[in-house]
Amino acid sequence: MQYMEKYPILYENLAKIIQKNLPQSPSKPLIVDLGAGPGLLSAEIRKLMPETNVISLDASIKMLEMAKKHAFKDDFRKFGIILSMSENIPLKSSSVDIVVSRFSLPYWEQPKVSFAEVFRILKPGGRVVLDALNKDFPKWKLFLIKLHMFINLAGRNVIRYHIDAYEIAYTIEQVGCFLTDAKFLIIEKEGNKKDWKFTIVAEKS
């Protein structure tokens, strides 16, 4: 977590994309951070958008404990914690305004089922914001990232986690197919085919 905290700009930029896609009508929009990890993005969302309610959802108890501590440290009161897999989200249908996922997609065991679940819990017109690692990212550039992480004392587990994730990541085209198959309308893409990551915003029509 200490290594990830060195790059707050990544969470700030994604939070701004979420803010841009907030609906105009609800006074207290509900945002689900799917695969929230240590809660750094959830915390950034609350900092930038204090009018929102945020649910931090993850399949790891350890990660949720870190997310809870991080959130409470900054005194974010409207912050929910849920232990759950992406394939079975314990929220009501048509109850969520935005679902955001940052780099958790490679760990969804059944992505088609997960995207169907995201579609189910979103309100009509609700949006999903995906920040995803890019399977097409060149191997030699990936080696440079690994070297950079090693120099910055990221730790073996952190390096292995990030590098291994590329092996099971998806391409922009594959993620686009997941979304369209789940009946989402893609409204925005950011990132080139050879970038290390890409962002896709899609809407439940």
N, C-alpha and C positions, 0 to 999 in steps of 0.2 A: 504493500500500500504506500509506503514511503516513496518508492520510485515513481508510482503513478501520480502522487501529489506534486511531483516536480513539473508536471505539464498541465497546469490548470486551464491553459488556453484551449485544449482539446474539449474539455467539458463546457467551457464558456461558449465556444462556437456552436456546439450541439444544442445547448440550452437556448441560444438565440434562434436557431432553426425551429425549435419547438415553440418558442414564443410567437414566431411569425405565423405559425399554423394553428394557434389557439382559436377556438370558435369565439364569435363576438357575443353570443347571447348569454351563456351561463355566468352567473356571478362568481361561482366557485368551480371552475373547470377541474375535472378529475383526470390526472395523468398517472399512468402505470409505467414504471421503469422495470421492464421485463429482463431478468438476468442482471440485476442491479449490482452484484458484486459488493464491494465495500461501501457503496452508497455515495460515491463522489459526484456522480451525475445527479442523483436525487437531491443532494444538498445544493448543488449549483442551480437546479431548477427552482428550488424554494427561495434561494437568494435572489434570483432574477425575477421570479414571479411569485411573490408572497401571497397573492390572491388565490393561488391554486392549492388543491389537495393532491398530495403525492403518495402513491403506494409503491413501495420498494419490494419487488418480488424476486425470489431466488430459490434455487433448489438446494443450496448449501446453508446449513445452520451457522457455520463459522462465518460465512460472508455476511449473513443477516445480522449477526451479533456485531460485526465491525460496522455495518451500515447504521445500526441503531446508535452505537456509541458516537459515530461521526455526526449523525444528525442531531443528537441531543447536545453534543458539545457546542454546536452553533445555535442551540435553543430553537430549533425548528419544531414547533408544536404539531402542526398538521402533517404528520408523517406516519404512514402506516407500514407495517412489516408483515409480509406473508411468505410462508414457506410453501413453495409449490413448483411443480414442473410446468414448462410451457405448454405441454400437451393437455393439461387439465387445470385451467385457471379458475379458482373458486370465487368468481365474481358474477353478478347477474348479467344477463344478456342486455345489450344496448344500454350500458351504464357508464361507459368510459368515453372521454373526449379525445384523448391521445394515448397511444401506446408507443413507447420508445424502447429500442433495444440497441445497446452499444456492444458490439463484438461478441454477443452471446450466441448468435445464430449457429456457428459450427457445433455447438453442444446441444442443440435441440435434437433429440433422438428420432423424432418423427416430424420433420419440418412441415409437411403438408397438413398434418393434424394440428400443429401449433399455429400455423397461419389461419386455419379455420377457426381456432379458438380466439385468436386476436380479432378476427372478423366478427365473431359472435358477440364479444363483450363491448365492441365499439358501438357508439350511437350512429344512426344514419348521418353521414357527413363527417363522422369521426375519422381521424387520420392515424396512420402508423408511420413512425420515423425510424428508419433503419440505418445505423452506422455499422458497416460491415467490412471485415478484412477481405482483401481481394485475392482470389485464387490465382489470378493471372500475374500477380506481382513477381517480377524477375528474381530468380534464385540468388543472383549475385548481389542484388540490392538487399535482399533478406539477410545475407551474410553480413553486410555492412551494418544493418540494424542490430544484429546480434552482437557485433563487435562494439557498437556504441553502448548498448545496454551493459555489456561486460565492463567497459571502461567506467561507466557511471554507477557501478556497484549495485546493479539491479538484483543480484542474487540468482543462484542457479534455478530455483523453482520458478521465479518470475520469468527468466529467460526461456526456460523450457516451455512454460505455459503459452507464452506469446508466439514462439517460433513453431511449436507443434500445432497451434491453431491454424496456421496457414495450410498445413497438410490436409485439413478437413474443412477448409473454407470453401466458399462458392464464388463463382464468377458473377459479374453484373447481370449477364444474360440469365443465369440460373435463378438468381433471386427475383428477377423480373418475371420469370415463368411461375415461380411459387406464388407471387402476388396476383398475377392475372388468373391463375388457376383457382385461387381462393376468392375470385370475383372482385378484387380491388382494382381501382383505377389509378394508375401511376401518374402523378402530377408533376414530379420533379426528380431529376437525377443530378448528382454532383460527383465528379470524379472521372478520370480517364481510365481506359482499360488497363494501363500499366501502373496506375497509382497504387500505393500501399493499402488504401481503403477507398470506399465510396459510400455515398449517402443517397438513400432513396426515400421519397415521401409518397405515400399512396393513400387514397381515400375510399371509405366505404360508401358506395353510392346507393 
